[in-house]
Each structure stands twice: as C-alpha cells, then as structure tokens.
Amino acid sequence: MKKPGSMKALEDLGRARLSENFFLRDFLHSEIADFYSMPNIPDDPNLAIAAGTKLCEELLEPLQRTFGRLHVRSGYRSRSVNGFGNRNKLNCSTNAASAADHIWDMRDADGCIGATACIVIPWVWDRRATLGGWQSLAWWIHDNLPYASLCFFPKLWAVNIQWHERPLRRIRSYIAPAGLLTKEGMANHSGSHAEFYKGYPALVPRSKLIR
C-alpha cells in the first residue's frame, strides 16, 4: 500500500481495520498536526498497519473487553509531525527515540517494529479514590498483558502503552512518586502483584469476531 496522495486515498487508509473494534483512523488525530496544519499520514502504511494491529489485538482489545470503552488520547505520529514536536518542545521525543513507538511506520535502531498509544481508561479513573493509586493499574496490566513499556501521566492517569516485538517490560510514571516502578532485574518485577489491584475485574478472555 502506498502513502496516500489524495483525500480519498487517506479516507480509504483510515478504514484499515486493526482489530475487532479499532480502525487506523482512530489513531491518526494529532493536536500538533491540527493546530499547525500538518498532515499526520504514514509514510509506510503497511508497516503502520502491521504494528498497529499488534497494539490493538494484544493490548487495547483486552483492555476494552475488560474495562469498557477506552479513550484514545494519541496514537500514530508521522516522522514530520513528531520531528516538529521535538524541535518545538511539544512533548515529543526525537524521531530515533520514537521509532517503533509513536512512529509506528519506522523501525527502531535494532530493526524492530512497535506501536504506542496514549489512552485513558474511564472505568479506572472514575474509581481512582478507591483503587490505591496509578500503580494499581500499572500492576494489573503488568500481570495480565504482554506490554512492552508503560508510562503514566498525571491527567486522567493517561498511559502510553506500547507493543514491541522485543518488549522491555518497563513501567515509568510522571505521577508522584515519579520515576521507574519496575523493569526486568528489579526484585518487584516477577510474581503476582494482585494485592495491589484489589477491586479490579479479571481479564476478560478474547472473544470471537462475528463473521
């Protein structure tokens, strides 16, 4: 599939189905692109679809099955949009650091693919007073899903959740206490963490597509 060269082609690309409930169009919105009138279009649609499909099927669908509707804050960023955001201090890492992360259609330095979306889980945020902090969600995801990395933010407990073919299994946060929660090699990384997410629902198993 070629990079869209017309509005109609972009419209068709947005219809690419990544999983049971998610389409590529769900992830193409960008405040940077909107405000600065920049197109946020994949240079390599096939790679973006391949990485985005993994993100949706392995991480976002299980979350939505379990907690209900997810709110997608941001997803795909083109190299041009991400590079602009980095140069202008708009909370974007360099393109090299964002490859196989928010830039779905760019392999990282090791040749691996990956994809990240920033999401909010309303079910969790609405119950935040009784759930024991953002760490409760972090540990639930850690114990239940094959994520690559997680990074939490103060507003709405939004989280960057990444799928990557070589997952680091690392959790960071900008919410107090900010910093690193866990990574491979730390004493708290293995075993069950169920004590930290009491009151959470059990993971809902994969459902079959209605054909």
Secondary structure as UniProt FT lines:
FT   HELIX           7..14
FT   HELIX           24..27
FT   HELIX           31..35
FT   TURN            36..37
FT   HELIX           45..55
FT   HELIX           56..60
FT   HELIX           61..67
FT   STRAND          71..74
FT   HELIX           79..87
FT   TURN            88..89
FT   HELIX           95..98
FT   TURN            100..102
FT   TURN            104..105
FT   TURN            109..110
FT   STRAND          114..120
FT   HELIX           122..126
FT   HELIX           128..130
FT   TURN            131..132
FT   HELIX           134..144
FT   STRAND          149..152
FT   HELIX           155..157
FT   STRAND          159..164
FT   STRAND          170..173
FT   STRAND          179..182
FT   TURN            184..185
FT   TURN            187..188
FT   HELIX           194..197
FT   TURN            198..199
//
